[in-house]
Each structure stands twice: as C-alpha cells, then as structure tokens.
Amino acid sequence: MGYNPDQPPGRAPMTDSLKQRYIFEVEPERYELFAAPACELAVTRRDLWKLLGAGLLLTVMEPPAAGLAPVTTRIHVAENGRITLLTGKVDMGQGLRTLLTQVAAEELRTATSSIRLMTGDTALTPDDGGTWGSLTTPETVPLVRSAAVRTRQKLIEIAAAKWRIASAELMAEDGQVRDPAGRTFSYGELAGAGVDNPKTAHEAPPTPPAGWRICGTDHPAVLGREIVTGALHYSSDQRVPGMLHGALVRPPAHRATLLSYTAPPDRALENVRVVHDGDLLGVVAADEESARRAASIIRAEWKTKPLVPFPALMAHFKKTARPPQLQAGSRYPAIVEKGNVPSALERSHTRYISSYSLAYIAHAPLETRSAIAEWTKDAGGEKLTVRYAGQAPFLVRMELAEAFRLPEDRVRVISGEIGGAYGGKQRGEVALEAARLAKAAGAPVRVHWTREDEFRSSYFRPAGLVEVTSGCDARGKIVAWDFHNYNSGASSLAPPYAIADYYCGYHRSDSPLRQGSYRSLAAVANTFAREMHIAELADRHKADPLEFRLRNLDNSRMRAVLERAAEHFGWGRQKSGNGTGYGLACNLEKEGHLAVFVEVETNGRRTKVRKMTAAADFGAILNPGNLRNQIEGALIQGIGGALFERIDYDEKNVRNASFSEYRVPRFSDTPEIEVILIDRREIQSAGAGEAPITLAAPAIGSALHAATGRWVRSMPMFG
C-alpha cells in the first residue's frame, strides 16, 4: 500500500466524528493522549456472567477531570473468591499488570494471587484510555484504588446486612470480612449472598502510604515465570480455527499510490487469493510462507512521490513551519510563556544562540505487529473481531468501525500480550490490513509484519530542529529564554529553571516521513536542546555544570535529585580529559524529577558510556524494583538515540530496514548503572516509564565535550 500524508497506509481517514469521540494528539500529528469516553459495550451482563462466573460486579465511574470524559473501572468478585479487575489498558512490559494487581490487592485486603487482570478487550473491559504518556500511575492507579476501596466497602456492607450489625464494626482482611466476635465470611460467600444492593453507610478512605503492606514493596512480576520460561503467549502466537495467512505487496517508495498490477499465471498462484482494494494489494493463502512467496511474484506499478532528503530536512522544517497556536484542552500546549522575552534579551549582559537537531528513529520493538481478523454475521448484520496487541484497543476499534462503516458495537478488538511498543503500536495499520483481506477471503486472516515492514510501513519518532536564544546577567543567572521547536513536538517545552522571562513555542512542519508517538514524545528533543544549551552556558561562564544548574534552580526536589546523584556519582573527584569525560542533565517531566550523571570514554570514532548514575523523585513509590527497571531500561534505550540510532532514507524509501543495518543498543553498550530512588510518600505517584529516556543524550553530549572540547548538537552523535 502507498503512503498518503493525510491517510497513512492501511488506515482510514481520521474524520471529525472520530476526533471528537477520542481526543488524542500523538505529537506532532495531534492524535494523542486524553482519557477516552466510557463507551457502551457490545456485551450484555449475561455475557459477563458467563465469562467471569456468578458473583458481585461493580462498575465505578469516576467524575471527569476538567475538559475530559468520565472514566470507568470494573471489578468482579466471583463466588470462588477470585477477583477480576477489568481495564482497557495493556501491559507492554512496563509492569502495568503487576502494579494494578498490587493496588487492587492492597485496598481489597487480599493476596495478589487472588487478583487477575483482564486487559484490552473492547467487548468486556471499560474504555479507560490508551496505554501511553506514563498515565497509568498518575491516572489509572487512583481509579483502581477508588474502585477497590468501594468494592471492599460493598462486601463489608453485605456482611453487615447478613449479620444485622453496623458495617463500621466490621473489618476486611485476608480476603474475608470479620466481625468483633470472630465470625467470618469469605469474599466469595459474600459475592454469592444475593443481598439486595445494601446502602452505603459511609465512604471509606484509601489506605494511607504509612499503612501500605503490598504497595511500596518489590513485588515480583505477576507473570514473571511465564515470561522467562517462554510460556506466555504474545500477540504473534495467537491462532484461530480455519485461519488463513495474508501478505501485502509493498510499494518501492515511502510515498506511493497503486496504478496497476499483473499477476503471474494461475499455476504460480495455485490456492492463493489476490486481493486488490484501493492502494491495498495483497494475497491470502493457507500458510504464511505461501502467502509471502505469492506476494513477491506479483508485479505492480506505482506512482511515487520523492522525499525531501535528510541533508535538506532542517531547512524544510523551517520553510514549512506554522506559527505556534494554543489549542484548548491540550495536554502539551504549543506555547509556554512568561514575561517579556524581547525586553529581557535586550537587557541581558550576555546573549547566546545555538541550534540542535535530531533524526527520525524507529521504535524497533522485539515483537513485530500481527493481527487476526474474522468476519461473522448474525441477525444484526456483519460483525468484525480483530485480535491485535495494540496500545489503544478502543482507538483501533474506532478506526475499524469508520473504515468499514460499522457501528462500534459491531467491532471487537482483543489485545493480547505485547512484546514491546514504545509508542509505536497505537494505531491499527496491521489490523486494518488483516480485516480487509479477511473480508475479501471470507475467512479469518492473519497478517504478521516482517521486520522490514516494521521499518518501512510504520511511523517514526519525529525528526526535529530546536533553536535556542538565551540571555544571562553579569552573575551568570539566566534572565531570558527564547526556545523554538520545529516539527518534533511540544512535550517538555517549559524549562524547569527559575527564569523570569521565557517563551517556548512548537511549530508544526511538514514531514516527508510518516511520524508519530515515541517513548516520551518530543521530550527527548526538547530536553536535549535545553540541557545542552545549559551546559554550553555553564562553559561560557566558566562555571561547574552542576553549580550552574543549582544557581538557576528554585525547585527543591530538583536540587535534591541533582545533589544526591552527584554525591553517589562522585562528581568533581575526577577531571575530564584524554578521552574521558563526565557530564550531567536534569529534567522535570510528567511531575517526575530526575537527574543523570554519566562517564564516557571516546577515541573520536567510537564512544562507550562507562557509568550512569540516576537519582529519581517520582513521589510515592509503588514498586521500587519495577521503577528501577523502568529507569534503567529507558536510559539504555536513550543511549541508542543519542549515539547511533537513525532512519537512513533516500528520495524514495528507508534504506536501513533491518537490524543488520539499523543499530540498537547491545549488551556491550550497557554501562554500569546506579539508580537512587527518593520515596516521597506524601506526594501522589508520578508516571516514570518515559522521563528517564530524555536525559541520556544531553548527559552524554556534555560528557563528550568534557572529553574532547567539542560540542555535539545533533542526534545521533555518531550515526
């Protein structure tokens, strides 16, 4: 299939109705991250009972935040005591399953082993938003906590009604409700008691952090054994009876439309169905090998459009840039400003101008995309079921419904376990391909992307250009800040420093390559530019980079992470030079405060990151072990984008569409990593899955300057 900048491959147009139903804006195309409306489910209460068993089912709708739709959480307690938490979120390896299990078990006063999570099924789970933006901890956790508290209280009230005593006299613990005399009811007995809707006597508060027994501990991954033994089935492992296999005939260019095609003689395509639907050209066969072989021998003629080459890309971004515009309700406003920047720059003792750039990079998840689509009919007409492990099953459901002009309650998307995504599996490209082939074939069809498909048919982290102008007073305090991002996005625009006058703007530009969300969105680009510029200012003022940052900070939590990381790293004890350098960076991202110090060794051709020390303050820590894992993983991933990851393309297509040509971090690239966690139990937990990746590049870049005396202002630095 070809590429249309307004309608990427395999995707239905984004209509106004779809935009209104699901407000989102994956930078920079503006389709991202707000909680979606609670949708009517294409399933009856009887269907839920069949699946979950008899028992108690609570559906809790939380009031919406300003400008957002209400969000629903469901908890089911079965007669056998099994508790099921239903969420539209999915686990991509970030630990969501374990985290939500801990929270539910904590508030239900039961063991985590009695909790199971049902995720990402649009017919059964509530639409509580896509899995993105580090929003699970700050937004989903409070909802689950509230629902679990209410479920516990409801069980207590059922027991109180059976015993005919006040609910305030009862206590829930170890999966039971106990009265002062020592009598007990198990949760299962209460769930099957059949007591008619007892009235709530009082609203119980959530457990304070001081009373946590399960939260705040290093709880092992709920499915850890299955993961490490290979027993866990991922999306690409799924099969259904009678399934056929599909393969697509891909164009030779990133932007192309199909003109015509020629199939070889019937003998070469025996037992193969050729499907042509607009720009989609594919085949369906009994096995995957036959389908791929058949797709490879079909000859197609395409009309292609040339791409802006990378050497001209930054100038292209400037040429096509639109002025920043504020949009109501945006989580990442395109303009962040305070004071009068032109006047402050005019009064500055010194001014400094610099620019920074970064290339497109790929998500490169371990598991490539796959989907199985199946069409059926009943009295209501056609129904479509798609098994696709994506980050936003309800969003994909809407794409499918719009593409095939079906009511949403006639489309079901079931998300399995996901082998990595990093923002790259939010849309329904492969689901749409499978559904179109299945409709033509009249049978279930599975489409499994190759690694080359991942590189050429998906979207990339946006490339970008950032221009910064700053002004300082005679004492080296930053007094003016003018910051412009072209193309890559608006997240993390605002500086964490105490600057009296600043303007930060995001300019949308035209992109030759398809682009979308990537881990932390544009925070990587904006933090790289800001922290490198801060490092350069410190150098111009002959100041220590740590001292210069502390001089310009009034955020006590940021100061704390800088000072703790510096202490553990041993900042200032060794001098840079002779190919060894030390650098640092800090950031306030999604309410998380983080500082990273690095040691690098370089010979001018190859750079090795020897050591990384991070200090992190994300408020109350729910699972310290998983938080460390997230920080370490993000830092390692950040090394790839900093040093060598980039999409290489010519005027037609991506040229490095395989792991043999596209460099990702290896075990040999992994440094010694130390993570210091600051647990602030009095502060609500912040999301931490994305923030650490923002600091790898500027910390490495400043260390490279310390080692070589040269400033690096582009990412990747050696790609």
C-alpha positions in Angstrom: 0.0 0.0 0.0 1.1 3.5 -0.7 1.5 6.5 1.6 -0.7 9.5 1.6 0.3 12.1 4.2 -3.3 12.6 5.2 -4.1 8.9 5.2 -1.2 6.6 6.1 -1.0 3.0 4.8 -3.9 0.7 5.8 -5.6 3.4 7.8 -9.0 5.0 7.4 -9.2 8.8 7.2 -9.4 10.5 10.6 -12.9 12.0 10.4 -14.2 14.8 12.6 -16.5 12.3 14.4 -13.6 10.1 15.4 -11.6 13.1 16.6 -14.5 14.2 18.8 -15.0 10.8 20.2 -11.5 10.1 21.2 -9.4 13.2 21.9 -5.8 12.5 21.4 -2.6 14.0 20.0 0.4 11.8 19.4 2.9 14.5 18.5 3.2 16.0 16.1 0.2 14.8 14.1 -2.2 15.7 17.0 -3.7 12.4 17.9 -2.7 11.7 21.5 -3.4 11.2 25.0 -6.5 12.1 26.8 -8.7 9.6 28.6 -11.4 8.4 26.2 -15.1 8.5 26.9 -16.7 5.4 28.6 -18.3 3.6 25.6 -21.3 1.3 25.6 -20.0 -2.3 25.5 -21.1 -4.7 22.8 -21.7 -7.3 25.6 -24.6 -8.0 28.0 -24.4 -8.5 31.7 -25.3 -12.2 30.9 -22.2 -12.4 28.7 -20.0 -11.1 31.6 -21.5 -13.7 34.0 -20.8 -16.5 31.5 -17.1 -15.4 31.3 -16.5 -14.3 34.9 -19.0 -16.5 36.8 -21.7 -15.5 39.3 -20.7 -13.0 41.9 -20.5 -9.3 42.5 -19.7 -6.9 39.7 -19.1 -3.2 40.4 -18.8 -0.6 37.7 -17.4 2.6 39.1 -17.5 5.8 37.0 -15.2 8.5 38.2 -16.1 12.1 37.6 -14.0 13.6 34.8 -11.1 16.0 35.1 -11.5 19.4 33.5 -12.2 19.0 29.8 -12.1 15.2 29.9 -14.7 12.5 29.8 -15.5 10.2 32.7 -13.5 7.0 33.1 -14.9 3.7 34.2 -13.4 0.9 36.2 -14.8 -2.6 36.8 -14.1 -5.1 39.5 -15.8 -8.6 39.7 -15.7 -10.8 42.8 -16.7 -14.4 42.0 -18.2 -17.0 44.3 -14.9 -18.9 44.4 -13.2 -15.7 45.7 -11.4 -14.9 42.5 -11.3 -11.2 41.9 -11.1 -9.8 38.4 -10.0 -6.3 37.6 -11.1 -5.2 34.1 -9.2 -2.4 32.4 -8.8 -1.2 28.8 -5.1 -0.7 29.4 -2.5 -3.2 28.3 0.9 -4.4 29.5 3.7 -3.9 27.1 6.5 -4.9 29.5 6.2 -1.8 31.6 4.8 -3.7 34.6 1.2 -2.4 34.5 -0.2 -5.8 35.3 1.8 -6.1 38.5 1.2 -2.5 39.5 -2.5 -2.6 39.2 -2.6 -6.0 40.9 -0.7 -4.6 43.9 -3.0 -1.6 44.2 -6.2 -3.7 44.0 -4.9 -6.3 46.5 -3.8 -3.6 48.9 -7.2 -2.0 49.0 -9.2 -5.2 48.9 -7.1 -6.6 51.8 -6.3 -9.8 50.0 -3.3 -11.6 48.4 -2.1 -10.6 44.9 -2.5 -14.2 43.9 -6.3 -13.9 44.2 -6.4 -11.0 41.7 -6.4 -11.4 38.0 -6.3 -8.7 35.4 -8.4 -8.7 32.2 -7.0 -6.1 29.8 -7.7 -4.6 26.4 -10.9 -6.3 25.2 -13.3 -3.7 23.8 -16.3 -6.1 24.4 -15.6 -6.7 28.1 -13.3 -4.1 29.6 -14.1 -0.4 30.1 -12.6 2.3 27.8 -10.3 4.0 30.3 -7.9 5.4 27.7 -4.9 4.1 25.7 -1.7 2.9 27.3 0.5 5.9 26.7 2.0 9.0 28.2 3.1 7.5 31.5 -0.5 7.9 32.6 -1.2 4.6 34.2 0.4 5.5 37.6 -1.0 9.1 38.0 -4.4 8.4 36.5 -5.3 4.7 36.3 -3.9 3.8 39.8 -6.1 6.3 41.7 -9.2 5.0 39.7 -8.3 1.3 40.6 -7.6 2.3 44.2 -11.0 4.0 44.5 -12.9 1.1 42.8 -11.1 -1.4 45.1 -12.0 0.6 48.2 -15.6 0.8 47.1 -15.7 -3.0 46.4 -14.3 -3.7 49.8 -16.8 -1.5 51.4 -19.6 -3.1 49.5 -18.5 -6.5 50.7 -18.5 -5.2 54.3 -22.0 -3.9 53.8 -23.3 -7.2 52.5 -21.8 -8.9 55.6 -23.3 -6.3 57.9 -26.7 -6.9 56.3 -26.4 -10.6 56.8 -25.3 -10.3 60.4 -27.6 -7.3 61.0 -24.9 -5.2 62.6 -23.4 -1.8 61.7 -20.8 -2.0 58.9 -18.4 0.2 60.9 -17.9 -2.7 63.4 -16.5 -5.0 60.7 -13.0 -5.4 59.2 -11.8 -6.8 55.9 -8.6 -8.8 55.9 -7.0 -11.7 54.1 -9.9 -12.0 51.7 -12.5 -12.2 54.5 -14.8 -9.9 56.4 -14.6 -10.4 60.2 -16.9 -9.2 63.0 -15.9 -8.4 66.6 -16.9 -11.9 67.7 -14.5 -13.6 65.2 -17.2 -14.7 62.8 -16.0 -14.5 59.1 -17.4 -14.5 55.6 -15.1 -15.1 52.7 -15.4 -12.7 49.8 -16.7 -15.5 47.7 -19.5 -16.2 50.1 -20.4 -12.6 50.2 -20.3 -12.2 46.5 -22.9 -15.0 46.1 -25.0 -14.0 49.0 -27.7 -12.3 46.9 -28.2 -9.4 49.3 -30.1 -6.6 47.5 -28.0 -3.5 47.0 -27.2 -2.6 50.6 -27.0 1.1 51.1 -23.5 2.7 51.6 -23.1 3.7 55.2 -20.0 5.8 54.7 -17.3 6.3 52.1 -14.1 4.6 53.2 -10.8 6.4 52.5 -7.9 4.8 50.6 -5.1 3.3 52.6 -2.5 5.9 53.6 1.0 5.2 52.4 2.1 4.6 56.0 -0.3 1.7 56.1 0.8 0.0 52.9 1.7 -3.6 53.1 1.7 -4.6 49.4 2.2 -1.3 47.6 5.7 0.2 48.1 7.3 -3.2 48.0 9.5 -5.0 45.4 6.7 -7.3 44.3 7.8 -9.7 41.5 6.2 -9.5 38.1 2.8 -11.3 38.2 3.6 -13.2 35.0 7.4 -13.2 35.5 7.8 -17.0 35.5 5.7 -17.3 32.3 7.8 -14.6 30.6 11.2 -16.1 31.4 10.2 -19.7 30.6 8.6 -18.8 27.3 5.2 -20.0 28.4 3.5 -16.6 28.0 1.7 -16.3 24.6 2.1 -13.0 22.8 0.0 -11.5 20.1 2.2 -13.1 17.4 1.5 -16.6 19.0 -2.3 -16.3 18.5 -4.1 -18.6 16.1 -7.8 -19.3 15.4 -9.5 -22.3 13.7 -9.8 -22.1 9.9 -7.3 -19.2 9.8 -5.6 -18.2 6.5 -2.5 -16.1 6.1 -2.1 -12.8 4.4 0.8 -10.9 2.9 0.9 -7.5 1.3 2.6 -6.3 -1.9 4.6 -3.3 -0.6 5.4 -0.3 -2.8 9.1 0.5 -3.6 8.7 4.0 -2.1 7.6 5.6 1.1 5.0 7.7 -0.7 3.3 5.8 -3.4 -0.1 5.1 -4.9 -1.0 1.9 -6.8 -1.6 2.3 -10.6 -1.9 -1.3 -11.8 -0.7 -4.9 -11.1 -0.1 -8.0 -13.0 -0.4 -11.5 -11.5 1.5 -14.4 -13.0 -0.2 -17.5 -14.5 -2.7 -19.3 -12.3 -0.3 -22.2 -11.8 2.1 -19.9 -9.9 -0.7 -18.7 -7.6 -2.5 -22.0 -7.0 -4.6 -21.9 -3.9 -3.8 -18.2 -3.5 -6.4 -15.4 -3.5 -5.3 -12.0 -4.8 -6.9 -9.0 -3.1 -7.0 -5.5 -4.6 -8.7 -2.8 -2.6 -7.6 0.8 -3.4 -3.9 1.1 -2.6 -4.0 -2.3 -0.8 -2.7 -5.2 -2.8 -2.2 -8.5 -1.1 -2.7 -12.2 -1.1 -4.3 -14.8 1.1 -3.0 -18.4 1.3 -3.2 -21.4 3.6 0.2 -20.8 5.2 2.4 -17.8 5.7 5.3 -19.0 3.5 3.0 -19.5 0.5 1.4 -16.0 1.1 4.8 -14.3 1.2 6.1 -16.2 -1.9 2.9 -15.3 -3.8 3.2 -11.6 -2.8 6.8 -11.5 -4.0 6.0 -12.5 -7.6 3.1 -10.1 -8.2 4.3 -7.2 -10.4 2.8 -3.8 -9.5 3.2 -0.3 -11.0 3.2 2.5 -8.5 3.2 6.3 -8.8 5.8 7.6 -6.3 6.5 11.0 -4.8 10.1 12.0 -3.9 11.0 12.6 -0.3 12.9 15.7 1.0 16.4 14.2 1.6 17.9 14.4 5.1 20.6 17.0 4.3 17.8 19.4 3.4 15.4 18.3 6.2 16.0 21.0 8.8 15.7 23.8 6.2 12.5 22.1 5.1 11.1 22.2 8.6 11.9 25.9 8.9 10.4 26.6 5.4 7.1 24.7 6.1 6.7 25.8 9.8 3.5 27.2 11.0 3.3 29.7 13.9 2.6 28.0 17.3 -1.1 28.0 18.2 -2.7 27.4 21.5 -5.5 24.8 21.5 -7.9 24.4 24.3 -7.6 21.3 26.3 -4.2 20.3 25.0 -2.1 18.3 27.5 1.0 19.7 25.7 0.4 23.4 24.8 2.3 24.6 21.8 3.1 27.9 23.6 4.5 28.2 27.1 5.5 31.8 28.1 6.0 34.2 30.9 7.1 37.8 30.9 8.6 39.9 28.1 11.3 37.9 26.4 12.5 40.5 23.8 12.9 43.2 26.5 14.7 40.7 28.8 17.1 39.7 26.0 17.8 43.4 25.3 18.7 43.9 29.0 20.9 40.8 29.2 24.6 41.1 30.0 25.4 38.3 27.5 23.3 36.5 24.9 23.9 33.1 23.4 22.3 31.4 20.3 22.6 27.8 19.3 20.5 25.1 17.4 20.1 21.4 17.8 18.7 18.7 15.6 17.7 15.0 15.8 17.0 12.4 13.2 14.0 10.1 12.7 14.4 6.9 14.7 12.4 3.6 14.7 10.6 2.0 17.7 12.2 -1.3 16.9 10.1 -3.5 19.3 11.2 -7.0 19.8 7.8 -8.3 18.6 6.6 -7.1 15.2 3.0 -6.4 14.6 0.4 -9.1 13.9 -3.3 -9.3 13.8 -6.0 -11.8 13.1 -9.3 -10.5 11.7 -12.6 -12.5 11.5 -15.9 -11.5 10.0 -19.2 -13.1 11.1 -22.9 -12.4 10.6 -25.9 -12.5 12.9 -29.4 -11.0 12.9 -27.8 -7.6 13.4 -25.6 -7.8 10.3 -21.8 -8.1 9.9 -19.5 -8.3 12.9 -15.8 -7.9 13.0 -13.4 -9.3 15.6 -9.7 -8.5 15.5 -7.1 -9.9 17.7 -4.3 -7.3 17.8 -2.0 -6.4 20.6 -2.0 -2.6 20.4 -1.6 0.1 22.9 -5.1 1.6 22.4 -7.7 -1.1 21.5 -10.7 1.3 21.7 -8.9 3.7 19.3 -8.3 0.8 16.9 -11.9 -0.2 17.2 -12.9 3.2 16.1 -10.6 3.1 13.2 -12.0 -0.2 12.0 -15.6 1.0 12.5 -15.0 4.1 10.5 -13.1 2.2 7.8 -15.9 -0.3 7.2 -18.8 2.0 8.1 -19.9 -0.2 11.0 -21.4 0.8 14.4 -18.7 0.5 17.0 -20.7 -2.2 18.9 -20.3 -4.4 15.8 -16.5 -4.3 16.1 -14.5 -6.1 18.8 -10.7 -5.7 19.4 -9.0 -8.1 21.7 -5.5 -7.1 22.7 -3.1 -9.9 23.7 0.3 -9.6 25.5 2.6 -7.1 23.7 6.2 -7.7 23.1 7.2 -4.1 23.3 5.8 -1.0 21.6 7.4 2.3 22.9 4.6 4.3 21.3 4.7 2.5 18.0 1.6 0.3 18.3 -1.1 2.9 18.9 -2.7 2.8 15.5 -4.4 -0.1 13.6 -2.4 -0.4 10.4 -2.0 -4.2 10.6 -5.5 -4.7 12.0 -6.9 -2.8 9.0 -4.8 -4.9 6.6 -6.0 -8.1 8.1 -9.6 -7.0 8.2 -9.6 -6.0 4.5 -8.0 -9.3 3.5 -10.4 -11.3 5.7 -13.4 -9.6 4.2 -12.3 -10.5 0.7 -11.3 -14.0 1.6 -14.5 -14.9 3.6 -12.3 -16.5 6.3 -10.2 -15.4 9.3 -6.9 -14.0 8.1 -3.7 -13.4 10.0 -1.2 -10.7 8.9 2.2 -10.7 10.5 4.6 -7.9 9.7 8.2 -8.7 8.8 11.0 -6.6 10.4 11.3 -4.8 7.1 7.5 -3.9 7.3 8.1 -2.5 10.8 10.8 -0.2 9.4 9.0 0.9 6.3 5.3 0.7 6.9 5.1 2.1 10.4 5.7 5.6 11.7 8.9 7.0 13.3 9.8 9.3 16.2 9.8 12.7 14.6 13.0 14.4 13.4 13.3 17.9 14.7 15.1 21.2 14.9 15.3 23.3 18.0 16.7 26.9 18.1 17.5 28.5 21.4 18.4 32.1 22.4 19.3 32.9 26.0 20.4 35.9 28.0 22.2 36.0 31.3 23.0 38.7 33.8 26.5 39.5 35.0 26.3 36.9 37.7 25.5 34.1 35.3 21.8 33.9 36.1 19.6 33.1 33.1 17.2 36.0 32.7 15.8 35.4 29.2 14.9 32.2 27.3 13.6 32.0 23.7 13.0 28.4 22.6 11.5 27.2 19.3 10.9 23.5 18.3 10.3 22.7 14.7 8.3 19.5 13.9 9.2 17.2 16.8 6.6 18.3 19.3 5.5 20.2 22.4 6.1 17.9 25.3 8.6 19.2 27.9 8.7 22.6 26.3 8.8 24.5 29.6 12.2 24.9 31.3 12.5 23.6 34.9 14.8 26.6 35.8 13.9 29.8 37.6 13.8 32.1 34.5 11.9 35.4 34.8 11.1 35.8 31.1 10.7 32.9 28.7 8.9 31.9 25.5 8.8 28.3 24.3 6.9 27.5 21.1 6.3 24.4 19.0 6.0 24.9 15.2 4.2 22.2 13.2 6.1 21.5 10.0 5.6 19.1 7.0 7.3 15.8 7.4 8.5 13.7 4.5 8.3 10.5 6.5 5.4 9.3 8.5 5.8 10.1 12.1 4.0 9.7 15.5 4.4 9.0 19.1 7.6 7.6 20.6 8.5 7.0 24.2 8.3 10.4 25.9 7.1 12.1 22.7 9.1 15.3 22.0 10.6 15.5 25.5 13.8 13.8 24.2 14.3 16.6 21.6 13.4 19.5 23.9 15.4 18.2 26.8 18.4 17.5 24.6 18.3 21.1 23.3 17.7 22.7 26.7 20.2 20.7 28.7 22.9 21.0 26.0 22.3 24.8 25.9 22.6 24.9 29.7 25.9 23.0 29.5 27.2 25.5 26.9 26.1 28.4 29.1 27.9 27.0 32.1 31.1 26.6 29.9 30.9 30.2 28.6 30.6 31.4 32.2 33.5 29.1 33.3 31.1 27.6 35.9 30.9 24.0 37.0 27.8 22.4 35.2 26.3 21.2 38.4 26.8 24.5 40.3 25.4 26.5 37.3 22.2 24.4 37.3 21.8 24.8 41.1 22.4 28.6 40.7 19.4 28.7 38.3 17.0 26.4 40.2 14.4 27.2 42.8 12.8 23.7 42.8 13.9 22.0 46.0 13.0 18.5 44.6 15.1 19.1 41.5 18.0 20.3 43.7 17.7 17.2 45.8 18.0 14.7 42.9 21.0 16.6 41.5 22.8 16.7 44.8 22.0 13.0 45.6 23.1 11.8 42.2 26.3 14.0 42.3 27.2 12.5 45.7 26.8 8.9 44.6 28.5 9.5 41.2 31.5 11.3 42.8 31.1 14.4 40.8 34.2 16.6 40.9 36.5 14.0 42.2 38.0 13.2 38.8 38.9 15.6 36.0 37.8 15.1 32.4 40.3 14.9 29.5 42.3 12.5 27.4 39.2 10.8 26.0 37.3 10.5 29.3 34.6 12.9 30.2 31.9 13.5 32.8 28.5 15.1 32.1 25.1 15.5 33.6 21.5 16.6 32.8 18.3 17.0 34.7 14.6 17.3 33.9 11.1 17.8 35.3 8.9 15.5 33.2 5.3 14.5 33.9 5.7 15.6 37.6 8.8 13.4 38.0 12.2 14.9 39.0 15.2 13.2 37.6 19.0 13.8 37.3 21.6 11.7 35.5 25.4 11.8 35.6 27.5 9.9 33.1 31.1 8.9 32.4 32.1 8.4 28.8 35.2 7.2 27.0 35.8 8.1 23.4 38.6 7.9 20.8 36.8 10.1 18.3 35.4 7.2 16.3 33.7 5.2 19.0 32.1 6.3 22.3 31.5 4.0 25.2 29.3 5.0 28.1 31.0 3.6 31.1 28.8 4.7 34.0 25.4 6.2 34.6 24.1 7.4 38.0 20.5 8.5 38.2 18.5 10.0 41.1 14.8 10.0 40.8 11.9 11.5 42.7 8.5 10.4 41.3 6.6 10.9 44.5 5.3 7.9 46.4 6.9 4.7 45.0 4.5 1.8 44.4 7.1 -0.8 43.4 10.7 0.1 43.8 12.1 -2.8 41.8 9.9 -2.1 38.8 10.7 1.6 39.0 14.4 0.8 38.8 13.8 -1.4 35.9 11.9 1.3 34.0 14.7 3.9 34.7 17.5 1.5 33.7 15.7 0.4 30.5 14.8 3.9 29.4 18.4 5.1 30.0 19.8 2.2 27.9 17.2 2.9 25.1 18.3 6.6 25.3 21.9 5.6 24.6 20.8 4.3 21.2 19.1 7.5 20.1 21.9 9.6 21.5 24.8 7.7 19.8 23.8 5.8 16.7 20.1 5.2 16.0 18.7 7.0 12.9 16.5 6.2 9.9 18.6 6.4 6.8 16.5 7.2 3.7 16.9 8.5 0.2 14.5 10.2 -2.1 12.3 7.1 -2.3 12.4 4.9 0.8 14.0 3.8 4.0 17.4 2.2 3.3 18.3 0.6 6.7 15.2 -1.6 7.2 16.8 -4.4 9.2 18.6 -4.9 12.4 21.8 -5.7 10.4 21.7 -2.1 9.2 19.8 -0.3 12.0 21.9 -0.1 15.1 20.2 -0.5 18.5 21.9 -0.8 21.9 23.5 -4.1 22.6 24.7 -5.7 25.9 28.2 -4.4 25.1 26.8 -0.9 25.1 25.3 -1.2 28.5 27.1 0.8 31.2 27.3 0.3 34.9 24.0 1.9 36.1 23.2 3.0 39.7 19.7 4.3 40.5 18.9 6.2 43.7 15.2 6.5 44.5 13.7 9.2 46.7 10.4 8.0 48.1 8.1 10.8 48.9 5.1 9.1 50.4 3.3 12.3 50.9 3.2 13.1 47.2 1.0 11.4 44.6 2.9 9.0 42.4 4.0 10.2 39.0 4.5 8.2 35.8 8.1 7.1 35.3 8.1 5.0 32.2 9.2 7.8 29.8 11.0 10.5 31.7 14.4 8.8 32.1 15.0 8.5 28.3 15.0 12.2 28.0 18.3 12.6 29.9 20.6 10.1 28.2 21.5 12.2 25.2 22.3 15.6 26.9 24.3 14.0 29.7 26.3 12.0 27.1 26.7 15.1 24.9 28.0 17.2 27.8 30.4 14.4 28.8 31.7 14.2 25.2 32.5 18.0 25.3 34.3 17.5 28.6 36.4 14.7 27.0 37.1 16.3 23.6 36.4 20.0 23.9 33.9 19.8 21.0 30.2 20.4 21.3 27.8 17.9 19.7 24.5 19.5 18.7 22.8 16.7 16.8 21.4 13.3 17.5 22.6 10.7 16.8 26.1 11.9 17.7 27.9 9.2 15.7 25.2 7.9 13.3 
